[in-house]
Amino acid sequence: MNFHFGRVSLLPETRLHRTPLFDVAMIGHLERDASLDYLFSNSAMLDDMRMAGYSDLLDLLRAEYENTEQPLRAHPLQGLPIPLRSLEEFQQLFSLPSSVSEGEKFVSRLGGNYPWLPIAIDDFFQAEVMKLPRRLWIVVVAQAQGSAAFLTPDSAVPPASNAQPDLVLRSRSRAEQITELLQRQPALLRALDLPNLGLLCLPDFERVHIPPSLTHIPRLRVANPIPAFLPCGTNSNDGIAEVSPPQTAQPDESIYFVTHLQRLLRVIAAFRRDINLLLAFPFDVNRNAELPQYSQLAITQLDQWKQGADAHLLRHVQLVFPYLQDARGNLSSPCALLAGKTLASASTRGEWRSIAGIALPTSKRTFPTVSLKLTAQLRDYPGPGLAVLREENAVVQLDDERLPVPYVASQPSTNSGELARFMGGLQRALENLGLNLLFENQHVVDQSVIVLRDFFTRLHAQGALRGRRPEDAFSIRRQGNDSGLVVIEIELAPAIAIDRIQVDLRSHNNHLQAGYGQSGNVQVEVRNG
């Protein structure tokens, strides 16, 4: 914010820097450049980025920024995860016009010609979120790449090798090193490499999957008048004659929504089974309907996917419908608003509490409006299992948190989003506990059991586990052998609909190594009993 004709400048900085319950990440488009003056003046933002493994890249950017001959003052920072704790930080950081030629932008008659990421950031930082510890990571990608910018090619390097220059790269100029490090890894893997990540949103991925020629309300089809000879001064354009709609060169990627979702979930399940993806369901390409509706093609493809061997991947995603629309008719994603409400509710009430039936802090309206009958069809099993937004008395709320498939395949009642969120938070908490426990001797092992028992006792006191006493809610058993392998087996009885969860923490030969679900000496495995 600038005052007195720019002579006085205020740089807002949030002082609430405690670690949030979980982080939220968004990947999308942005038509602005980052101000390096603000970036290198925000110490909290730099500390978060260095903790995420981007120290070498920041050192290269600072060297270019402090270059006395031609200092670098702005950069698009595409591909670099950037932490935000307020909307003001985003507005101050990305305050410069874009210097990148995006080529042909994605233009949709319904979705608009504007990026959805800034709108999503505004929706996320609601009043409840600003009262709590929070951290939103954004990763900017190029519009010209379309949906490919959100996907991961098979040749991509795995996480944890994101921004370390090798010997060959160090021989190049600083500008070439920066460009190479920013483009070395896909944006999805960069986001999945964030350690405390709990929710992932892709607002502009949803936008590029809206049919480009789809409109809000179809025009009334009127037959053109019969040609006739008219006086020269007669105006023949009465606004009623039918004209051809403007042609667009944009490809219709809505028919590939389920295919792209499969590629996203395979990567998420391979690297970060503890996070949940929030994604808006696409519109139908049928233009004969009174209003745009949900995609029947995607419903059919989703049903076929559920019959396959990889149907379990769908428990990592919540598909949301419909979209949000402001007073000017601009469409936007509903997922950022739900992510902010989920973080606020989980931080105060627990991750196992649903946000369904709670008024969402927005003045927008749902588009299109969904009836009660249609809500039940989209929500209930064995239907598509969508999380449906409804509007009653100018109040927008989520009807129910649903998953497309049951979290436990043999129990249809476990298709709840709060169950998946609780399981993800439990996995992250247990992994952190496992990495902090040192299995060096018998005394430390016994102490680790005490720490775990205290952790689950607090969960029981908060209502996450059912049972009159803590002994009825969980059990902890330690197993060991002469080979130096220590196994702690934990059985839980969550308050939500699932029978039992068995968690194994293993440490071999006193070596600790991070890595959930990967080849490491510390393994955290969650199995449904």
C-alpha positions, 0 to 999 in steps of 0.5 A: 500500500502506497501513501502520499504519492508513493513516498510512504510504502507499507509492507504488510507482514503477518505476525502469526507464524505458528505451524498450521495443522496442515498446509494447503497448496494451489496450482494455477495461472497468474498474469502477474510477475513477482516483485523481488523487492518484496520477496527478499524483504519478507523473511518469514516467506524466505524461511518457509521456502528454504525449509522446503528445499529451495535455498540454492534457487533463492541464492541464485535469485538473490545474486541476480537481484543484487547484480550491480550492472543489471539488477533483476527486480521482477520474475514470474517464478513459474514452478516455484512453490511460494508460501502465503499467509494472507491475501495482502502478501499475495497482492504485494508480491505479485504487483507487477505486470507480466513480462512472459509472453503466454502465447494464446490464452485459454478463453472460455465463454463460460469460464472466462478469459481470466485466471482462477488462481487469484480468485481462489486465493481470495476465497481461501483467506476468509475471516475464520482462516485469518484467526488461525495459523495458516499457510497457503502454497501456490505454484504458478504454471504457464497457460500455454501448456494447457492441462499438461502443466498440471500433469506429470510425465513418466520421465519426471524426477521424483520429489526430494530432487527439486532444486539442487544444481549439479556440477554440469548446471553450475558451469552455466550462467545464473540466469540459465541455472534459474530457468533450469531449476524452475523447469526441472520438476513438474508443478504437481511433484513440487506441491507433493514435496511439501511436508505438511501438505494436507489439501490440494486445489487446482482451480485453473485445471478446472477452468481448462476442462470447461468446454470453451464454447459453452455459455450460461444460457443458450440463445433462443433459436429464431428462424431468419426472415425471408430475404426481401428487397428493402429501401436503402435507408432501412436498418435490417439488423433488428437484433433477432436474426440468428448469427453464427457464434464466434469460433474458438480455436481452444481444444475441448479438454472436458472429454479427457477429465477422467483420464487426466484425473487418473493420471493425477491420482496415480501420482498422488497415491505413489508419493503422498497418500496422506493428502486429499485433492479437491476438484470441481466436476466438469460441465456437460458438452451438451448445449441443448440443455436450459442451463449447463449441467454436470458431465454425463460422459464423466459420470459414465467414465467414472462408473467404469473406473470404479469397476477396475482394479485401481478404483481405490485411487478415487478415495484421494479425491473429493469431486465438488459440484456445482461451481460458484458465480459472483454478482457480475456473472464470473464463474470460479472454483468452489474448492478454495472456499471449501479448503479454507473452511476445512482448515478452519474447522479442522483447527478448532473442531478436529479433522474428523468433523465434517463441514457439511451443513455449515454456512460458507462465508461467501456472497457468491451463488451456486451455478447452476442451482441443484435441486434436492432430488438431483442432490440425492442422485449425485451424492448417494451410493452407488451414484457418482458420489459428488460433494454437492453445494446447495443454496438455501435462503441466500446461504451456500453450504455443503450438503455432505462430504462424499467420496466417489468410492468407499474408503474401505471397499467392503463398507459402503458407508465409509465414502466420507470425506472427513474419514479420508481427511482424518486418515491423512492427518493421522498418517502425517502425525504418526510419521512425525512421531515415528521420526522423532522417536529414537529406538536406541535402547530399551528405555527409549523404546518404552518412552516411545510407547508412552508418547504414542499412548499420550497422543491417542489419549488426547485424540480420544479426549477430543472425540476422534476415537469412540469408547467410554475409556481410552483403553476401549478406543485403542491398543498399543503393542510392542514387538521386537526380535534379536535382529534389531527390528522394533515394531509397534502395532496400534489398533484404533476405533475411530468415531467415524465409520470404520472398524479398525486401523492397524498402524506399524512403526518400524525402525531397523538398526537404529537408522531413521530415514523419512519417507512414508510409503517409500523404501526407507528404514522408517515405515509407517503403514496404515492398513484397514483391518 
